[in-house]
Amino acid sequence: MSRLFYARLAMGNLKKNAGLYLPYVLAAIGIGAMYYIMGAITRDEGIKQMRGAAELSMILALGCGVIAIFSVIFLFYTNSFLMKRRKKEFGLFNILGMEKRHIGKMMFWEIIMVAFISIGGGIAVGIILNKLVTLALMRLLEFDVPFGFHISVGAATSVAILFACIFIATLAYNLFQVQKASPIELLRSASQGEREPKTRWLLALVGVLALGAGYGIAIVVESPVDALMMFFLAVLLVILGTYCLFTAGSIVVLKLLRRNKKYYYRTSHFTSVSGMIYRMKQNAVGLSNICILSTMVLVMLAGTFSLYMGKDVSLRNRYPKEIMIKGYGMSNEGRSMMEECAVQGAKDTGVAIEEISRCTSLSFAGHKKGEDIIVQAWQQGTPTASPEGELIMMEWLTLEEYGQFADRVPELAEDEVLVYTAHGDHGDSQYRIGEQAFRIKEYLPKLELDDMQIEIAYDMYFIVVRNEAVLRQINEFQKSVYGERASEVETVVAMDVGGGKEQELACKQRIAQLLEERNPDAQQGTPRVESRSERGNEDMVIFGGFLFLGVFLGFVFLMATTMIIYYKQVSEGYEDKVRFEIMQKVGMSKKEVRASVRSQVIKVFFLPLAMACIHLAAAFPMMNRLLLLFGMANVQLFAICTVATIGLFAVIYLIVYTITARSYYKIVES
Amino acid sequence: MAILEVNNVKKVYTTRFGGNQVQALSDVSFSVEKGEYVAIMGESGSGKTTLLNILAALDKATAGQVLLNGKNLSAIRERELSTFRRQNLGFVFQDFNLLDNFNLQDNIFLPLVLAGKGYSEMTKRLTPIAAKLGIQEILGKYPYEVSGGQKQRAAVARALITNPQLILADEPTGALDSKAAEGLLSMFQYINEEGQTILMVTHSIKAASCAKRVLFIKDGQVFHQIYKGSGSNEEMYQKISDTLTVITTGGGRHE
């Protein structure tokens, strides 16, 4: 027998099963191309030399990892589907006299061909698309586009290695599958799984609980810092809940429907309920995969999209003025000198100062319980129960400082304060802190400071005291409690300057230089100076990088979702064909059968999308809080981005469904 | 009164590109009276299945007409066809054609649910039939959980539950072992004695010998027919096998 006999046989098999293998190979090429592009961008010398490159390459490396893990899972999943459909063929070969090692040889050749096409195609497509994607990324980050076209050997090698490993593992798995099965099992395996699924109450209950807990965390957790830590847990719970609900919950619900005789024995429900029970059993895992992937796509796109859209607003929140100088524990002279440096710096670089302000305040945390504010040190290593009450942040400032920003300055006694809080308690008459008590003279309706902390984690209380002496007392008190971890009085000089970004940057650098030279307070560190547009550039790289990654991964996941839907449709088509014929013989018209099948298919395929939207709705509050950590406080913008993302996704999903449904009906009605 | 009248039915299959024409039925005429139990016999390729498909309105005759209760099948409009079939005909197939995702009871209910009957009405109809067929115990089971004979009895119940004018059975014993086949045949005889008209297509002499009348088809036409009269099944068996011997040894049309 010719040595290439098996190769030719393998080639023939692939051709015969083109309907199954073509999408598989296309998906592998697609993922390979994605992985190549990600790798090429990470390795790109041009990008490495750009500002913010460190953050960007970290984000991109993360993307590389995600794609690698994902391609392993996805190709394995698709392969198991292919194997299920082809086992009958292998069984037939086996019975017709081919030994298992011959089948193994044939499978080896098949995988070699698939791998060769996938890897080669993936790299080729990747090289072509790479330029396009790089251009898009550069535009997104508002970088200048470097010219030239080059091939990243490193990225190509990593694609080849990763995919070679995946295909070798796939082959090993397939060989094992064929090896352990008898020919009869192989022949029958395509028609396995006809059994009525069991009702698994426990699993369904676990699903409901896990989903409830996940949603609960997402909705209840208020502080963004906690949200960051709990987010992961919530995601895991929701994934678990989704799997349980799709596998067990759906069956429980459908069986309850079936038990309701009045509902069940009606023409429109009879075939569809029982058909769904049958379908859900086979498709539950696939559907939950689709649901989770869709949710990921939606969360990622909505989040990164709104971050990118909202980056200017968030920048303005963090930098109310263009240049901000911050000094800690400054003496009075030091504070003035900071301001002088700012003015001098502007003068030296020839920019006009449009507005300048100076504000000194003291911020520290405490626990508020009614009218008591408890300040208690948290000792490392000791699991002391945190004090009762709610954690709050306080910012203390003097009446004089307040006067700079207010139209009306009321009189204050030694033990009187003015309070402003956006979300905190408004009904208190006094605060007791340490040994002292302050009567609240007035709640301020609004407060606008240049250095106002955004309320992200905890309720903020702005407390205005009579003078520097009172502030000093408070400062000493918190220092005595917190010791090394105590806060310092912070002085912020903020100014807006005329001119463009370049001038702003030059001015900032000159001020930094001046501060270094003059050293406003010998006992404290040199004040820091930051510029908004400098920070803005970094934001652009980070948020632009995130958006790029979001879109990119979104694309990969979408491709996977499409693939899964396609394979589901095809495999269902083969199974439904038989049932379709029987129903017609028993007295259903072709139209009735088609309507019933269509309604089931639509229900099954839009269930994951509906569920993904529910997930997203539940995740919305939590994502909103997480975005606050990035300074993105615009709920409305986020909502708009989310809805737009869902809309876009639904349209794509619909298109994918329509295309794959066509191949389904072709199979069923042939 | 004749329930079914088949007049000069002809069926010609044309291959896809219109080249070859194959005549499956050349000229078939017979009628079935109410309460009759008729078996149609013939070798593979004699046109049995084609005839049955035409009787079941699954296929249309090229020429001639089929009247069920005086109504011409070819005159029924396409969208009323399945309703008509559901109301007037009951089917029993060789391979049962039970749906795997329904238990036996729901399989039996299927035609009634399609007809929009209520649950209480359905159970009322099922109880006597299930008792008659001895399947009360297994109604809750799924097709893959029961034996072939039990599956076929469920399929008979599904055919009976609509109170059809005529039951069409296509090789009902074909997939059964001899014991199960015997059980099914006595069941058929029993329901026929209760007044149910049955038309069965088979090439099993054993099955045909249970019928009151046997039609033989050869080369697309009715070749011969024999009546059981008051004879026993065994005598009928002998008659049928004699006839078949004559047919296969090429005996002319006139014995």
Contacts between the chains, C-beta under 8 A, distances in Angstrom:
chain1	res1	chain2	res2	distance
A	194	B	100	4.8
A	194	B	144	5.7
A	195	B	142	7.7
A	195	B	144	7.0
A	196	B	101	7.7
A	196	B	103	7.9
A	196	B	142	5.6
A	261	B	119	4.4
A	262	B	119	6.6
A	265	B	109	6.6
A	265	B	113	5.3
A	265	B	118	7.4
A	265	B	119	4.7
A	265	B	122	6.7
A	266	B	113	7.0
A	266	B	116	7.7
A	267	B	113	5.8
A	267	B	114	5.7
A	267	B	116	5.9
A	270	B	106	7.6
A	270	B	109	7.8
A	270	B	110	7.4
A	270	B	113	4.5
A	270	B	114	7.9
A	274	B	99	7.8
A	274	B	101	4.7
A	274	B	102	5.5
A	274	B	106	6.8
A	275	B	101	6.2
A	277	B	101	6.6
A	278	B	100	7.5
A	278	B	101	4.0
A	579	B	99	6.0
A	579	B	100	7.7
A	579	B	101	7.5
A	582	B	97	4.6
A	582	B	98	7.7
A	582	B	99	5.8
A	583	B	99	7.2
A	584	B	82	7.8
A	585	B	58	7.7
A	585	B	91	6.4
A	585	B	93	7.0
A	585	B	97	5.7
A	586	B	91	7.1
A	586	B	97	6.9
A	586	B	110	5.7
A	586	B	111	6.1
A	586	B	114	7.9
A	586	B	158	7.2
A	587	B	82	5.5
A	587	B	83	7.9
A	587	B	85	5.3
A	587	B	86	3.7
A	587	B	110	7.9
A	587	B	111	5.2
A	587	B	114	5.9
A	588	B	82	6.2
A	588	B	114	6.0
A	589	B	79	6.6
A	589	B	81	7.1
A	589	B	82	3.7
A	589	B	83	7.7
A	590	B	82	8.0
A	591	B	79	7.2
A	592	B	82	7.2
A	592	B	114	7.5
